[in-house]
């Protein structure tokens, strides 16, 4: 890695490291202040084997940052300069939504529990001037769009009734000229879209309408359209969702935490009153859920639609687990940055490089879907005596499967 250091950077990192071990909540606030101030050193990956080409863009490394980290437009560009190769603003609703939100930090589990009834954000309309201002930056960035939780089949805003399709297309029209991809968030367990994500009659028209409006709003370089799936999908629903994604022509699929504690009794937290807490959990406990959903989804779509994994990535081993399951890119969530710091990117890249070379792979492309190919190998070549060793230990997760939504 090539990095630049200054005395100020080093002193700030040491100070943040000490605070993180005293109080994670303080470290969380200090982290965002440091990113806004540019206190973390910049760097880039020099291992060409980690490079990957997708959607006409070259990524020096498959590691980026997910949504939920930057909703105000003040830290994502700093993270991209640190060494992450892509990122997403948001999620945003059309207008400002500020429900009460509480966050609980679980240090031993490296997890963050967020109790929130909706999408806390300043609203997409307020962010448009910021997107216009930064439109010429070379970073590969997207905007995640969400529908307010309280909406059922229609929503009243500014004197108009909006259906899901109308609201998604309106938001896409406003941001299409200023981003590289748009992500439609269907993942919040409290949203009706969470249930409708397996309904082709509802989801397919939305995706097609959004793709059409994106080409109209940005005809020269239209943004790619991604769909963010619920992490709590039932096993029986995955083939239906895969077919919807293939039929709709979506450009990418995001498999990301957080997960709902109400729908996943297997997740246990330690700490005061942790057994009474319910909400959305991000961080290390989501890693096996993300890998397992990717593995099952990849079995149906394989390389026809790139998958972006986000959740529980704290080292190169976890990143490789997602890639081996079928992900083309890996994004860090907020918990990864809070507990390990932005420079975690250097550790992940180094460990990813070591794993790839240890397995005699020429590049990261050969690692995508490694688990699926390893399972297929004995059936096609009965003479092979052993399956290549995998770095991740997801066999137990595969036997347990994903929890079914209630």
Order of alpha helices (4+ residues) and beta strands (2+ residues): beta-alpha-alpha-beta-beta-beta-beta-alpha-beta-beta-beta-alpha-beta-beta-beta-alpha-beta-alpha-alpha-beta-alpha-beta-beta-beta-alpha-beta-alpha-beta-alpha-alpha-alpha-alpha
